[in-house]
Amino acid sequence: MFAEFERNIHARVDRGEPVAGEALTKIYCDILKRYHGAAEGVVGIDEKYCVEWENIPHFYNPFYVYQYATSIAASSLFAQKVASGEPGALKRYLDLLRAGGSDDPYALVKTAGVDLATPAPYQALVAQMNKIMDEIEAILAKPK
């Protein structure tokens, strides 16, 4: 939801459109209601929540929200490599953690063995989610 809001705002700026507070509130409110199923009666959204965007620090750092998604994808592949016993995977991962913010995050992650510009980390994330969904479906399929 936050990523969609952020993407929408940046797209408006790229098109030269104004992004004053009133417009941001409407964009956020529409997204908030859609994600929470307001039209379907799932969750009612009080209008006072529509200005919530003003107090979320993520939006004051460009594409901060996307960093969550990419780090989750990278972590899935790191976990897969470490769990499978890939030689050097654990050391590379620990070296990445030790590196902290000493370089560009993309470069640090790539040096540690995960290239976010390739499909591999995203495929690892999808595989992990599929495994979890399979487990949930198996639990639900058990006779009660």
N, C-alpha and C positions, 0 to 999 in steps of 0.2 A: 504494500500500500504506500509506504513512504517512498519507495523507489519510483513508483508510478507518478506520485506527486512531484518528486524532484525532476523526473524526466520531462513531465508536462511543462513545468516552469522553465526549464532550460530550452525546451523546444520553442516556447513562446518568445523567449529572449532572442533566440537564433532567428526567428521570423521578424524581429523588430517590434513585437507587440508589447504593450505596457504590462507590467506585473505589479500593480499597486495592491495594497492590502485588501481592498474589497474583492478584486479579481482572485487573489490568492485564497481568500476565505471561501469563495464560491467553488473554486476548483477543489480545494481540500474537502469541503462539505460534500460535494457530489461523490468524490472518491470514498470518503468515509462511509457515507450511506450505502453505496454500492457494495463495498467490502463487507459490511455488517448486515446486509440483507434487509435494509429498511423497507424497501418497496415490497418485499415478500412478507413483511411482518416478523422477521426473525429478531431484529434488535431495533428498537426505536432510538433515533439519534436526536438528542436535544440540540437546538440551534447553538447553544452556548459552546458546544464542543467543536463547532465549525471554525473557531479561532484558535484551536489547539496548536495549529501549525506555528503560531507566533512564538510558542514556548518550547519548541523542539530544537535543541542546538544542532542536531544533525544537518538541518537545512541551511545552516550558516557556514558550512564547509562543503565546497563543491563535490558532489558525488560520494559523499561520506557513506551513504546508505549502500551504495554498490560495493563498498569495501567489505561489508558483511557477507554479501553473496559470494564474492570471489574468495574470501578467506574460508568460508564454509566449503566451497568446492575444493580449494587447495588442501584443506584439512582432511577431506574424504580420501584424497589420493595419498596423502602422507600416511594416514592410518592404514590404508590398504597395503602400502609398501612395507610399513613396519610390521603389521600383523602377518604378512606372508613371509616374513623373514628375509626380505630382499637385502643382500649384503650392502652395508653402509647406510641403509635408509634411516635407521635410528640416529646414527651419528650426524648425518646431514640435517635431520630435523632438529636435533638438539643444538647444532651449530647455528641453525636459523634462529632459534630462540635466543641464543647467546648474542647474536648479532644485533638484536634490538632494532633501533631505527638508524643504524649506521650507514645505510644506503637506501636507494630507491626500493620500496617494497617488492615491486615486480622483479627486480634484479636479484634481491635476496632469496625470494621464493624459487626463482629459476635456478640459481646456484645450488639450492638445496635439492633440486631434482624435480621440480614441478613447474612446467611452463603453462601459465594461464592463457597463453595465446593458442593452445592446442585443445582439441576436444577431450583429452584424457582426464583432466580433473572434473569436468562436468559429467563425463560418462561414469566416473567413479561415484559421484554424488547420486546420479540416477540409479546406479546399481544398488547403492546402499539404501536408498528410499524404496526401491522395488523389494529388497529383502525385508525391510520393515513392514511394508504393506502385505507381503506374502505371510509373514508371521501373524499379523493382525487378522487376515482372512482365515488363516488356519485356526486361530483361537475362536473366531466367530462361527466357524463351521462345525465346531465340536458340539455334539448333542448336549442338551441341557438337562 
